[in-house]
Structures are given as structure tokens and as C-alpha cells.
Amino acid sequence: MFPRFTCTTHKFSKLSSGLKLGGVRSFADAPPQLTVRDVLRQAMDEEMARDEKVILLGEEVGQYQGAYKVSKGLWQKYGEKRVIDTPISESGFAGLGVGAALGGLRPIVEFMTWNFALQAIDHVVNSAAKLLYMSGGDLNVPIVFRGPNGPPTGTAAQHSQCFAAWYSSVPGLKVIAPATGDDCKGLVKSAIRDNNPVVILESELLYNYPVTLSPEAQRDDFLLPIGQAKVERKGSDVTIVTFSRMVHTSLEAAERLEKEGISVEVVNLRTIRPLDIPTIVASISKTHRIVTVEEGWPQSGVGAEISAVLMEHAFDQLDAPLVRITGADVPVPYAKNLETLAMVQVENIINGVKRACYPYFKQ
């Protein structure tokens, strides 16, 4: 039998560098590394502590601690009346959430995946999104619908769709897609406080992604305005506009392109509806080239909407046609080799940027 724990002198010397005898530092003193799921939980926890009207409901959010452990510990802290395990009936508990919002609560409805929310889309689109308008402004629906969105890996076509374009086409909904730790903290808290429905599209592949919160985001009162994009990386040759997990993939592409002499500005949309058109226009007014990146399909996608808006409002700022990088226009395959080809990779973004820069950068 191998020993349960093994450690060579060389490895231990690296791990223990900076440690001193006498209890000055120890492994227990090191702060735990935050992940996206931790920050999402922190945002919900702070809002539930702040306002007793905030409740969480969905499949396995309580005793099981959440299918992706985003709600870990909340059931123990707030009890079964505020963290509610529901039957496997998306239509049922989404409708329950809308009714609860109309009754004065502020529900957070978790879908185990947005693919399953197709069973509940009537409540999201026909009830929550339209009631303020149809009541002449008398009925607010302070509800958050949240859960993992976009392709994970190895889950095939029916579990791998990006719904950003779907929900962002609906008036009456705000749609956010956080990418960074600050996004997850500030946008989720703003969504919970909003008096009307907000859709939060979280990336399943980002749940375990390590993040660091800015000093501002570590405060309980930290909020980010819904509808405001952020320039994550400044550049001068071409603008990448993207959201959610593709922000990180685009930043990796930008670093590699920098070594080839192309300076890339990366805009994190943060919010899909409303789109922050002024930030996009300001960026392309500097770079005069744009590449949009998303995990969804090309037709009627977020990039297609940005393209149309720029044709209407900033055509003269472009020195080259907009380039769209999207997932393949097919249902996501299950076979790993085909799935990889269907999903956006760093190389796809690099090639797209070079196309946008041609003939100034010849491939």
C-alpha cells in the first residue's frame, strides 16, 4: 500500500518558503482561493442577510447544497422557508417564483441549467417580462432567474446551448452574463435588488474558475450598474467585444496576438440587455476594427445584433468589416473531437482578429 500522504523535500521546501517557526504563518492562515461559485454564493448570501424578502428556490438548492454547490450552506443558515427545494418541475417552480414576486417577495429562481428552463420559458417571457407593461406600470416583478448557460463539456446537444440571444431579444427582461469576480458580486446583487425580472446567465465552465475580488467588491454594499460594459484590456489595433467565459478566452488570445504585434482591446459586455453601445462605439472609434465573440450560434446572435447597431450608428468608424466568432452552426456534438471543433477556441479568435486586421496584418 502507498502511504496516504507523500511529500519530497524539494516540494516541501517550495511550499514552506516564507513559513517560520513560532506560529508566524501556517497553511491554515492562508486565505482560501475564491472561485466564481464562491462569489455568486457570497452575493446571494449578503442580499439574503440584508433583506428577509429574498428567497432562493429550485431543484436541490437546499439540503443537497446546490447541483453546482453555488448555494452551499444557505439552507443551513436561512432555513427551509427561504431556501426551498422544489420538485423537478421547471414550469411549476418558475411560476411559483413569479407569483411570489407579485406577492411581495424577491425570489431567486435557480435552473439546474438554462436548457431545462425551456420548460419554464412561458413564465419567464410571457409572465415576468410583460407584466409591468401590461399593467400600465402598476405591477413590478422583482425576480431573478439564474443558472448555468452555454456549452459545458461532454453533455451533448440538449444541454449545451447558449441562451444569450434568446432572452436578450425580449423586452421587459434585463440579461446579464458575468465573467469576473467583480461581475459576479456586483451584478448579482444589483439583479436581486432590481424591481423587475433579471436573467443571469452563468457559465458552468467558470464555476470553479479562480477569481480575486477588487477591494471595492469585498464590501457588502458593492454594486455594479446593469447595462454598463467594462474595458478589460486596452488596445489600439482592434476591439474584441465579448461576454461570460469568452472574456477569459479573448484575453488569452489578446496576449498571444500582442507578441505578434497586434494590440487588442477587450470589452466585457457584462450585460447583454441593455447593450452598452456607447462603450462599444468609443472603443471602435479608437481601433476602427471589431471582432465579436460568443459561444452561441451565428444566426440572430449577439454579434449579429452588435453588427446591426454599428451599421446604424458607427459605420463611418469602421475600417474593415465586423468579424463574428461564434460556436458552430450545429447542435453541439457529444463526441469530444467534434465538440472541440464546434466550440470557440483561442485559435478561432486569433484567426478572426487577423482577418479583421487584413491587409494591415497579412496572414
VENQUIDA-V370858 format. One record per pair of residues at least 24 apart in sequence whose ideal C-beta (glycine too) atoms are under 10 Angstrom apart, sorted by the first residue. I is the first residue (numbers start at 0). J is the second residue. D is the distance in Angstrom with one decimal. If there is no record, write none. Layout:
i->{I I}
j->{J J}
d->{D D}
//
This chain:
i->{32 32 32 33 33 33 33 33 33 33 33 34 34 34 34 34 34 34 34 34 35 35 35 35 35 35 35 35 35 35 35 35 35 35 35 35 35 35 35 36 36 36 36 36 36 36 36 36 36 36 36 36 37 37 37 37 37 37 37 37 37 37 38 38 38 38 38 38 38 38 38 38 38 38 38 38 38 39 39 39 39 39 39 39 39 39 39 39 39 39 39 40 40 40 40 40 40 40 40 40 40 41 41 41 41 41 41 41 41 41 42 42 42 42 42 42 42 42 42 42 42 42 42 42 43 43 43 43 43 43 43 43 43 43 43 43 44 44 44 44 44 44 45 45 45 45 45 45 45 45 46 46 46 46 46 46 46 46 46 46 47 47 47 47 47 47 47 47 48 48 48 49 49 49 49 49 50 50 50 50 51 51 51 51 52 52 52 52 52 52 52 52 52 53 53 53 53 53 53 53 53 53 53 54 54 54 54 54 54 54 54 54 54 54 54 55 55 55 55 55 55 55 55 55 55 55 56 56 56 56 56 56 56 56 56 56 56 56 56 56 56 57 57 57 57 57 57 57 57 57 57 57 57 57 57 57 57 57 58 58 58 58 58 58 58 58 58 58 58 58 59 59 59 59 59 60 60 60 60 60 60 60 61 65 65 66 66 66 66 66 66 66 67 67 67 67 67 67 67 67 67 68 68 69 69 69 69 69 69 70 70 73 82 85 87 87 87 88 88 89 89 89 89 89 89 89 89 89 90 90 90 90 90 90 90 91 91 91 92 92 93 93 93 93 93 93 93 93 93 93 94 94 94 94 94 94 95 96 96 96 96 96 96 96 96 96 97 97 97 97 97 97 97 97 97 97 98 98 98 98 99 99 99 100 100 100 100 100 100 100 100 100 100 100 100 101 101 101 101 101 101 101 101 101 103 104 104 105 105 105 105 105 105 105 106 106 106 106 106 106 107 107 107 107 107 107 107 107 107 108 108 108 108 108 108 109 109 109 109 109 109 109 110 110 110 110 110 110 111 111 111 112 112 112 112 112 112 112 112 112 112 112 112 112 113 113 113 113 113 113 113 113 113 113 113 113 113 113 113 113 113 113 114 114 114 114 114 114 114 114 114 114 114 115 115 115 115 116 116 116 116 116 116 116 116 117 117 117 117 119 120 120 120 120 122 123 123 123 123 123 123 123 124 124 124 124 124 124 124 124 125 125 126 127 127 127 127 127 127 127 128 128 128 128 128 128 128 128 128 129 129 129 129 129 130 130 130 131 131 131 131 132 132 133 138 139 139 139 139 140 140 140 140 140 141 141 141 141 141 141 141 141 142 142 142 142 142 142 142 142 143 143 143 143 143 143 143 143 143 143 143 144 144 144 144 144 144 144 144 145 145 145 145 145 145 145 145 145 146 146 146 146 146 147 147 147 147 147 147 147 148 148 148 148 148 148 148 148 148 148 148 149 149 149 149 149 149 149 149 149 149 149 149 149 149 149 149 149 149 150 150 150 150 150 150 150 150 150 150 150 150 151 151 151 151 151 151 151 152 152 152 152 152 152 152 153 153 153 153 154 154 154 154 155 155 155 155 155 155 156 156 156 156 156 156 156 157 157 157 158 158 158 159 159 159 159 159 159 159 159 159 159 160 160 160 160 160 160 161 161 161 161 161 161 161 161 161 161 161 161 161 161 161 162 162 162 162 163 163 163 163 163 163 163 163 163 163 163 163 163 164 164 164 164 164 164 164 164 164 164 164 164 164 165 165 165 165 166 166 166 166 166 167 167 167 167 167 167 167 167 167 167 168 168 168 168 168 169 169 169 170 171 171 171 172 172 172 172 172 173 173 173 173 173 173 173 173 173 174 174 174 174 174 174 174 174 174 174 174 174 175 175 175 175 175 175 175 175 175 175 175 175 175 176 176 176 176 176 176 176 176 176 176 176 176 176 176 176 176 176 177 177 177 177 177 177 177 177 177 177 178 178 178 178 178 178 178 178 178 178 178 178 178 178 178 178 178 178 179 179 179 179 179 179 179 179 179 179 179 179 179 180 180 180 180 180 180 180 180 181 181 181 181 181 181 181 181 181 181 181 182 182 182 182 182 182 182 182 182 182 183 183 183 183 183 184 184 184 184 184 184 184 184 184 184 184 185 185 185 185 185 185 185 185 185 185 185 186 186 186 186 186 186 186 187 187 188 188 188 188 188 188 189 189 189 189 189 189 189 190 190 190 192 192 193 197 197 197 198 198 200 200 200 201 201 202 202 202 202 202 202 202 203 204 204 204 204 204 205 205 205 205 208 208 223 223 224 224 224 225 225 225 225 225 226 226 226 226 226 226 226 226 227 227 227 227 227 227 227 228 228 228 228 228 228 228 228 228 228 228 228 228 229 229 229 229 229 229 229 230 230 230 230 230 230 230 231 231 231 231 231 232 232 232 232 232 232 232 233 233 233 233 233 233 233 234 234 234 234 234 234 234 234 234 235 235 235 235 235 235 235 236 236 236 236 236 236 236 236 236 236 236 236 236 236 237 237 237 237 237 237 237 237 237 237 237 237 237 237 237 237 237 237 237 237 237 237 238 238 238 238 238 238 238 238 238 238 238 238 238 238 238 238 238 238 238 239 239 239 239 239 239 239 239 239 239 239 239 239 239 239 239 239 239 240 240 240 240 240 240 240 240 240 240 240 240 240 240 240 240 240 240 240 240 240 241 241 241 241 241 241 241 241 241 241 241 241 241 241 242 242 242 242 242 242 242 242 242 242 242 243 243 243 243 243 243 243 244 244 245 245 245 245 245 245 245 245 246 247 248 248 248 248 248 248 248 248 248 249 249 249 249 249 249 249 249 250 250 251 251 251 252 252 252 252 252 252 252 252 252 252 252 252 252 253 253 253 253 254 255 255 255 255 255 256 256 256 256 256 256 259 259 259 259 260 260 261 261 261 261 261 261 261 261 262 263 263 263 263 263 263 263 264 264 265 265 266 268 268 268 271 271 272 272 274 274 274 274 276 276 276 276 276 276 277 279 279 279 279 279 280 280 280 280 280 281 281 282 283 283 283 283 283 283 284 284 284 284 285 286 286 286 286 286 287 287 287 287 287 287 287 288 288 288 288 288 288 288 288 288 288 288 288 288 289 289 289 289 289 289 289 289 289 289 290 290 290 290 290 290 290 290 290 290 290 290 290 290 291 291 291 291 291 291 292 292 292 292 292 292 292 292 292 293 293 293 293 293 294 294 294 294 294 294 294 295 295 295 296 296 296 296 296 296 296 297 297 297 297 297 297 298 298 300 300 300 301 317 318 318 318 319 319 319 319 319 319 320 320 321 322 322 322 322 322 322 322 322 322 323 324 324 324 324 324 324 325}
j->{209 210 211 180 183 184 208 209 210 211 212 68 180 183 205 206 207 208 209 210 67 69 177 178 179 180 182 183 201 202 203 204 205 206 207 208 209 210 244 65 67 68 69 70 71 183 201 205 206 207 208 210 68 69 71 180 183 206 207 209 210 212 69 177 179 180 181 182 183 184 185 187 208 210 211 212 216 65 67 69 70 145 177 180 183 184 187 199 201 205 206 64 65 68 69 70 71 72 73 183 187 180 183 184 187 188 212 216 217 219 177 183 184 185 186 187 188 189 190 191 199 216 221 222 69 70 73 77 82 107 109 143 145 187 188 191 70 72 73 76 77 219 184 187 188 191 218 219 220 221 105 107 143 187 188 189 190 191 192 219 73 76 77 81 82 105 107 191 76 77 219 188 191 192 219 220 104 105 191 192 77 81 104 105 81 99 100 102 103 104 105 106 141 77 81 104 105 106 107 141 143 191 192 80 81 82 83 96 99 100 104 105 106 107 108 81 82 83 84 96 106 107 108 109 143 145 81 82 83 84 85 92 93 95 96 99 104 106 107 108 109 82 83 84 85 89 92 93 96 106 107 108 109 110 111 144 145 146 84 85 86 87 88 89 92 109 110 111 115 146 84 85 87 109 111 84 85 92 107 108 109 111 85 109 111 109 110 111 112 146 147 203 109 111 112 146 147 201 203 206 207 206 207 109 145 146 147 201 206 107 109 107 107 109 111 115 118 118 119 115 116 117 118 119 120 122 123 146 116 117 118 119 120 121 122 118 119 122 119 122 118 119 120 121 122 123 126 127 142 144 119 121 122 123 126 127 122 122 123 126 127 140 142 143 144 196 122 123 125 126 127 130 140 142 144 196 122 126 140 142 140 141 142 126 127 130 138 139 140 141 142 143 194 195 196 126 127 130 134 138 139 140 141 142 141 141 142 141 142 143 191 192 193 194 140 141 142 143 144 191 142 143 144 145 187 190 191 197 199 142 143 144 145 146 196 143 144 145 146 147 199 201 144 145 146 147 148 198 146 147 158 146 147 148 149 151 154 157 158 159 160 162 201 203 144 145 146 147 148 149 158 160 161 162 163 165 166 198 199 200 201 203 146 147 148 149 154 156 157 158 159 160 162 146 147 157 158 144 145 146 148 162 165 166 198 157 160 162 165 144 162 165 166 169 196 165 166 169 171 172 196 198 165 166 168 169 171 172 196 198 169 171 196 169 171 172 195 196 197 198 166 169 170 171 172 173 195 196 198 169 170 171 172 196 171 195 196 171 194 195 196 170 171 171 195 193 194 195 196 171 193 194 195 196 190 191 192 193 194 195 196 197 190 191 193 194 195 196 197 198 173 175 187 190 191 192 193 196 197 198 199 172 174 190 196 197 198 199 200 175 187 190 191 197 198 199 200 201 198 199 200 201 203 200 201 202 203 204 205 206 176 198 199 200 201 202 203 243 244 294 295 176 200 201 202 203 204 205 242 243 244 245 293 294 295 326 331 342 343 202 203 204 244 294 295 326 331 338 341 342 343 202 203 204 206 331 338 342 203 204 331 335 338 339 342 333 334 335 338 203 331 333 338 330 331 332 333 334 338 329 330 331 332 333 338 341 330 331 333 203 331 333 203 294 326 330 331 332 333 338 341 342 294 295 296 326 330 331 200 202 242 243 244 245 293 294 295 296 300 301 325 326 331 198 200 271 295 198 200 242 243 268 271 272 293 294 295 300 301 304 271 293 295 296 297 298 299 300 301 302 303 304 325 198 200 295 299 196 198 200 271 272 198 200 270 271 272 273 274 300 301 304 271 272 299 301 304 196 198 272 272 195 196 272 196 197 198 271 272 197 198 199 225 226 270 271 272 273 198 199 200 225 242 268 270 271 272 273 274 301 199 200 201 223 225 226 242 243 268 269 270 271 272 200 201 202 241 242 243 244 245 246 267 268 269 270 271 293 294 301 201 202 205 223 242 243 246 267 269 270 202 205 208 210 229 231 241 242 243 244 245 246 247 249 250 267 268 269 205 208 210 211 212 213 216 229 231 246 247 267 269 208 209 210 211 212 213 216 217 210 211 212 213 215 216 217 221 223 229 269 210 216 223 229 242 243 246 267 269 270 208 210 212 216 223 210 212 213 215 216 217 218 219 221 222 223 212 213 215 216 221 222 223 224 225 227 269 222 223 224 225 227 269 270 222 223 216 219 220 221 222 223 221 222 223 224 225 226 270 222 223 225 222 225 225 225 270 272 271 272 242 243 271 243 244 242 243 244 245 246 247 294 244 243 244 247 294 342 243 244 246 247 244 247 269 270 269 270 275 269 270 272 273 275 268 269 270 271 272 273 274 275 268 269 270 273 275 277 278 266 267 268 269 270 274 275 276 277 278 279 281 282 265 266 267 268 269 275 278 264 265 266 267 278 281 282 264 265 266 267 269 257 262 263 264 265 266 267 262 263 264 265 282 285 286 261 262 263 264 265 266 282 285 286 261 262 263 264 285 286 287 260 261 262 263 264 285 286 287 288 352 355 356 359 360 261 262 263 264 265 282 283 286 287 288 289 290 318 319 322 351 352 353 355 356 359 360 263 264 265 266 279 281 282 283 284 285 286 287 288 289 290 291 321 352 355 263 264 265 266 267 282 286 288 289 290 291 292 322 324 348 351 352 355 264 265 266 267 268 274 275 278 279 282 283 289 290 291 292 293 301 302 305 309 321 265 266 267 268 290 291 292 293 294 301 302 324 343 348 266 267 268 269 270 271 291 292 293 294 301 267 268 269 271 292 293 294 294 343 291 292 293 294 324 325 343 348 292 345 292 294 324 342 343 344 345 347 348 290 292 324 343 345 348 349 352 345 348 345 348 349 290 292 324 343 344 345 346 347 348 349 350 351 352 345 348 349 352 345 345 346 348 349 352 348 349 352 353 356 360 349 352 353 360 356 360 288 349 352 353 355 356 359 360 286 288 290 348 349 352 355 356 288 289 290 292 291 293 301 305 301 304 301 304 301 304 305 308 305 308 309 311 312 313 312 305 308 309 312 313 308 309 312 313 316 313 316 316 309 313 316 317 318 321 313 315 316 317 316 316 317 318 355 356 313 315 316 317 318 319 355 316 317 318 319 320 321 322 352 354 355 356 357 359 313 316 317 319 320 321 322 323 352 355 319 321 322 323 324 348 349 350 351 352 353 354 355 356 321 322 323 324 325 351 322 323 324 325 343 347 348 351 352 323 324 325 326 343 324 325 326 331 341 342 343 325 326 343 325 326 327 328 329 330 331 323 324 325 326 327 328 325 328 325 326 328 325 355 355 356 359 354 355 356 357 358 359 354 355 355 348 350 351 352 353 354 355 356 357 351 348 349 350 351 352 354 351}
d->{5.2 8.6 8.7 6.5 9.6 9.9 9.8 7.0 5.5 6.9 6.7 9.7 8.8 9.7 8.5 6.7 5.3 6.1 5.8 6.6 9.9 8.9 7.9 8.9 8.6 7.1 9.2 5.8 7.6 7.8 9.9 9.6 4.7 5.4 7.3 5.0 8.4 5.9 9.7 8.3 6.2 6.0 4.9 9.3 8.1 8.9 8.8 8.6 4.4 6.8 8.8 9.9 9.2 8.7 8.8 8.8 8.9 9.3 9.6 9.5 8.1 9.8 9.7 8.7 9.0 5.0 8.5 8.7 4.2 5.2 9.8 8.2 10.0 6.1 9.9 6.8 8.2 9.8 9.2 5.1 8.9 8.1 8.1 9.7 5.1 8.3 6.1 8.6 6.8 9.8 8.1 9.9 8.3 8.2 5.5 6.5 6.3 7.5 7.1 9.4 9.6 9.5 8.3 6.6 9.0 9.4 8.7 9.6 9.5 9.5 9.5 6.4 5.1 8.0 8.3 3.9 5.0 9.3 8.8 7.6 10.0 9.6 9.0 9.9 7.9 7.2 6.8 9.9 9.6 6.3 9.5 9.0 8.9 6.8 8.6 7.2 9.2 7.9 6.4 7.3 8.7 9.9 8.5 9.4 6.7 9.2 9.6 5.2 8.9 8.9 8.1 8.4 9.5 7.9 5.7 9.8 9.2 4.4 7.2 9.4 7.0 8.0 5.7 6.6 8.4 9.5 8.6 8.6 8.5 8.5 8.4 8.9 9.0 8.9 7.6 9.2 9.7 6.5 8.0 8.1 8.9 7.6 9.3 9.6 9.4 9.4 9.7 9.9 6.7 5.0 4.8 9.0 8.5 9.1 7.6 7.6 4.7 7.9 6.8 9.3 9.0 6.0 9.1 7.8 4.8 7.4 6.6 8.6 6.9 9.9 5.6 7.3 5.3 7.0 9.5 6.9 5.0 7.0 10.0 9.9 7.6 4.7 8.2 6.6 9.3 9.5 9.1 7.7 4.0 7.9 5.5 5.6 9.3 7.0 6.2 8.0 9.9 6.2 7.4 6.0 7.2 9.4 7.9 8.0 5.9 8.8 6.4 9.2 8.8 9.7 8.2 6.0 3.4 6.6 7.1 9.7 8.8 7.7 7.3 5.9 7.8 5.8 8.7 8.2 7.8 7.6 8.2 5.3 8.4 9.9 6.6 8.9 9.3 8.8 7.2 6.4 8.0 10.0 8.8 9.6 5.3 9.3 9.1 7.4 9.2 8.3 9.7 4.9 8.5 8.9 8.7 10.0 9.3 8.3 9.4 8.7 6.6 8.6 7.0 5.3 9.0 8.0 9.6 7.5 8.6 8.9 9.0 8.0 7.1 9.1 7.1 10.0 9.6 9.2 8.8 8.9 9.6 7.7 8.8 5.3 5.9 8.0 3.9 4.1 9.0 8.7 9.9 9.9 9.5 9.8 5.0 4.9 8.9 7.2 6.7 9.0 8.3 9.4 7.8 9.3 8.1 3.5 8.6 8.5 4.1 6.5 8.5 8.3 9.0 7.2 7.4 8.4 4.8 9.9 7.3 9.7 9.0 7.6 9.6 9.8 8.2 9.3 5.5 8.8 7.7 9.7 5.4 8.4 10.0 4.9 5.2 8.0 6.4 6.3 9.6 8.4 9.4 9.0 9.9 9.8 9.9 9.7 7.8 9.7 7.4 9.1 9.4 7.8 4.7 5.3 4.1 9.3 9.5 9.2 7.9 9.1 9.5 7.5 10.0 6.5 8.4 6.5 9.3 9.0 9.0 8.0 8.7 4.7 7.3 7.9 6.3 8.0 9.1 9.0 9.6 8.1 5.1 7.2 9.1 9.6 7.8 4.6 8.3 6.4 8.9 8.7 6.5 9.8 8.8 6.5 6.8 5.0 7.2 8.4 9.7 9.0 8.3 5.8 5.5 9.6 9.5 9.7 6.8 7.3 3.6 8.1 9.2 10.0 6.4 7.8 9.9 5.9 5.1 7.7 9.7 8.4 8.4 9.7 6.1 9.2 9.1 9.8 9.9 7.3 8.6 9.0 5.4 6.8 4.5 8.3 9.7 7.4 8.5 4.8 9.6 8.7 8.5 8.5 9.7 6.7 8.8 9.6 9.1 8.8 8.6 10.0 8.7 9.4 6.2 5.1 7.5 5.7 8.1 8.0 9.9 9.5 8.5 7.1 10.0 6.9 9.3 7.7 9.7 9.2 9.1 9.3 8.9 8.9 9.3 8.2 9.3 8.3 8.8 9.6 9.9 9.9 7.4 8.1 9.8 7.4 7.3 7.2 9.0 7.9 9.6 5.4 8.3 7.7 9.7 10.0 9.6 9.9 9.0 9.7 7.5 7.5 8.1 4.1 9.6 9.2 8.8 5.2 7.1 3.4 4.8 9.7 8.5 5.9 9.1 8.8 8.4 5.5 9.6 9.7 8.0 8.7 8.7 6.5 8.6 5.7 8.7 7.6 6.1 9.3 9.7 9.3 4.5 5.9 9.4 8.8 9.8 8.1 5.8 5.3 9.7 8.2 8.2 6.5 4.9 6.7 7.9 8.9 9.6 9.5 9.1 9.8 8.2 5.1 7.7 9.8 9.8 9.6 7.8 5.0 5.7 9.7 7.9 7.5 5.2 8.0 6.2 8.7 9.8 9.5 6.9 7.4 5.1 7.0 9.5 9.2 7.7 7.9 9.6 8.4 7.6 3.8 8.0 6.4 9.4 7.7 8.1 6.5 8.8 8.4 5.3 6.9 3.6 8.6 8.9 7.3 7.4 9.1 8.6 3.8 6.2 6.6 7.5 7.3 9.5 8.5 9.3 8.8 7.3 8.8 5.5 7.0 7.5 9.2 10.0 6.5 6.6 8.8 8.9 4.5 7.6 8.6 9.8 9.2 9.9 9.3 8.3 7.9 9.3 6.0 9.3 6.9 5.2 7.6 7.9 5.6 9.1 8.5 4.3 5.7 9.4 9.6 10.0 9.9 9.0 7.2 9.6 7.8 6.7 8.9 8.2 7.2 9.7 7.0 7.3 8.7 8.0 7.9 9.1 8.1 6.7 7.2 3.9 9.2 8.3 8.4 3.5 5.2 7.2 7.5 9.9 9.6 8.1 9.0 9.9 9.3 8.3 9.7 9.5 9.0 8.8 8.0 3.7 9.1 9.1 8.1 8.6 8.5 9.1 7.4 8.4 9.1 8.5 7.5 7.8 9.4 9.9 8.3 9.9 9.7 6.7 4.5 3.5 7.7 8.5 8.8 9.0 6.9 9.6 8.1 6.4 9.8 7.7 9.2 5.9 7.0 7.7 9.3 5.0 9.0 6.6 8.1 5.7 7.9 5.4 9.9 8.1 8.0 5.5 7.6 9.8 8.9 5.8 4.9 5.5 9.0 7.9 7.5 9.9 9.4 9.8 8.5 9.1 9.9 4.8 7.6 7.7 7.4 8.3 9.2 9.0 4.1 4.0 9.0 7.9 9.8 6.7 7.6 9.7 8.0 7.7 9.8 8.3 9.5 8.6 7.7 8.5 7.3 7.0 9.6 5.6 7.3 5.5 9.6 6.3 4.6 7.1 9.4 5.4 7.5 7.1 8.9 6.0 7.2 4.7 8.2 6.7 9.2 9.8 10.0 6.9 4.3 4.3 8.8 9.6 9.7 5.5 7.1 9.4 9.0 6.2 9.0 8.9 9.5 9.1 6.5 5.1 7.1 8.6 4.5 7.9 7.9 9.5 4.4 4.2 9.0 9.3 9.1 9.2 7.0 7.1 7.5 5.7 9.4 10.0 9.1 6.9 8.4 8.4 9.0 8.6 7.2 9.4 9.1 6.8 9.4 7.8 7.4 9.2 9.5 9.0 8.1 8.3 6.5 5.4 6.9 7.9 3.8 6.8 9.6 9.5 5.4 8.7 7.2 9.4 9.2 6.3 9.0 9.0 9.1 9.1 8.3 7.7 7.2 8.5 7.2 8.8 9.0 8.9 3.2 6.1 4.8 7.9 6.6 9.8 8.3 9.1 6.3 5.4 7.7 4.5 9.8 7.9 7.0 8.5 9.4 9.2 9.2 6.9 8.0 9.4 9.0 8.7 7.3 5.6 9.6 10.0 7.4 9.0 8.9 9.7 9.3 6.3 9.0 9.4 4.7 8.4 9.3 9.9 5.9 8.8 7.9 9.6 9.5 8.5 6.2 5.4 5.3 3.0 8.4 9.5 10.0 9.0 8.4 5.0 8.8 6.6 9.6 6.4 7.5 9.7 9.1 9.8 8.9 8.7 7.0 5.5 8.0 9.6 4.9 5.9 6.8 5.4 9.8 9.8 9.9 9.7 6.9 7.4 9.9 6.9 7.1 9.6 9.8 8.6 8.4 8.4 6.5 7.5 7.9 9.6 9.5 4.8 4.1 8.7 9.6 9.3 8.3 8.9 9.4 5.6 9.6 9.5 9.8 7.3 5.2 9.5 7.7 8.1 7.3 7.2 9.1 9.2 8.7 9.6 8.2 5.4 9.2 7.7 10.0 9.8 8.4 5.0 9.9 8.3 4.4 7.9 6.0 9.5 6.7 7.0 9.4 5.6 9.5 7.5 5.5 6.2 5.0 5.6 7.1 8.1 3.8 9.1 8.8 4.2 7.0 9.8 8.9 9.5 7.4 4.9 8.5 6.0 8.8 7.9 6.4 7.2 5.6 7.7 7.1 8.7 6.7 8.7 4.7 7.2 4.7 9.8 9.4 9.4 6.8 6.3 4.1 8.8 9.1 8.4 9.3 5.7 8.6 9.2 9.0 10.0 8.2 4.1 4.4 3.5 7.3 10.0 8.7 8.5 6.6 9.4 4.5 8.8 7.3 6.6 6.1 9.7 8.6 5.2 4.5 6.7 8.2 9.6 5.9 8.8 6.9 8.4 9.0 6.3 7.9 8.1 6.7 7.7 5.6 7.2 9.9 9.7 8.9 5.3 8.3 4.1 7.0 6.3 9.9 8.6 9.0 9.4 5.5 9.2 5.3 5.8 9.6 9.1 7.7 4.7 7.8 6.2 7.5 9.6 4.4 5.2 9.5 7.8 4.7 8.7 6.6 4.8 7.2 9.3 9.8 9.7 9.0 5.9 7.0 4.9 6.9 9.6 9.3 9.6 9.8 7.7 5.0 7.6 5.9 9.6 8.6 7.0 8.5 7.0 9.3 9.2 8.3 4.7 8.7 6.5 9.5 9.7 9.0 5.7 7.6 8.7 6.3 7.4 5.0 7.3 9.2 8.7 7.9 6.1 9.7 9.3 7.1 7.3 6.9 6.9 8.5 6.9 4.0 6.7 9.4 8.9 9.1 8.5 9.4 8.6 9.1 6.5 4.1 6.9 8.3 6.4 9.6 8.4 7.0 9.2 7.3 8.9 8.6 9.3 9.1 9.9 8.3 7.3 7.0 9.1 9.5 4.7 6.3 6.2 8.3 9.9 6.4 8.1 8.6 10.0 7.3 9.3 9.6 9.8 6.6 7.7 5.8 9.0 6.5 8.4 5.4 8.9 9.3 8.6 5.8 10.0 9.2 9.9 9.9 5.3 8.3 9.4 9.3 8.5 9.4 10.0 9.3 5.0 8.2 8.6 4.0 5.1 9.5 8.7 6.9 9.9 8.5 9.2 8.2 9.7 7.1 9.3 9.3 6.2 9.8 8.7 6.1 5.8 8.0 9.1 9.1 8.6 9.6 8.5 7.7 9.9 7.4 9.9 9.0 6.4 7.5 9.6 6.1 9.1 6.0 8.2 9.7 8.5 9.2 9.6 6.3 9.9 9.6 9.7 9.5 9.9 9.2 9.7 9.5 7.8 8.9 6.0 8.8 9.5 9.4 8.3 7.1 7.1 7.1 8.3 5.7 8.3 9.6 6.7 8.4 9.5 6.6 8.0 7.3 9.4 8.0 8.8 7.4 6.5 4.7 6.9 9.6 9.7 9.6 7.1 6.2 5.2 6.6 9.3 9.0 7.2 9.6 5.0 9.8 9.0 9.1 9.7 8.9 9.4 9.7 9.9 9.8 6.0 6.1 4.1 7.5 9.8 9.6 7.1 6.1 5.0 9.1 8.4 8.3 8.3 9.7 4.6 6.3 9.8 8.9 9.2 9.1 7.0 8.4 9.2 5.1 7.4 9.6 9.9 7.0 9.9 7.4 4.6 7.7 6.2 7.1 9.9 9.9 4.8 5.4 9.7 8.2 5.2 9.4 6.7 7.5 5.2 6.8 8.2 8.9 9.4 8.2 4.6 7.9 6.5 8.3 5.7 7.6 9.7 8.0 7.5 5.5 7.5 7.7 9.7 7.5 5.2 9.5 10.0 6.9 5.9 6.2 5.9 9.7 6.2 6.0 8.1 5.5 8.5 9.5 9.9 6.0 9.1 4.3 8.0 8.7 5.5 9.0 6.9 5.8 9.0 9.9 8.8 9.7 9.3 9.5 8.7 8.4 5.4 7.3 7.5 9.3 8.6 8.8 7.7 7.7 9.6 9.2 4.6 7.6 9.3 5.3 4.6 9.5 9.9 7.8 5.5 9.7 8.4 4.5 8.9 9.7 9.9}
//
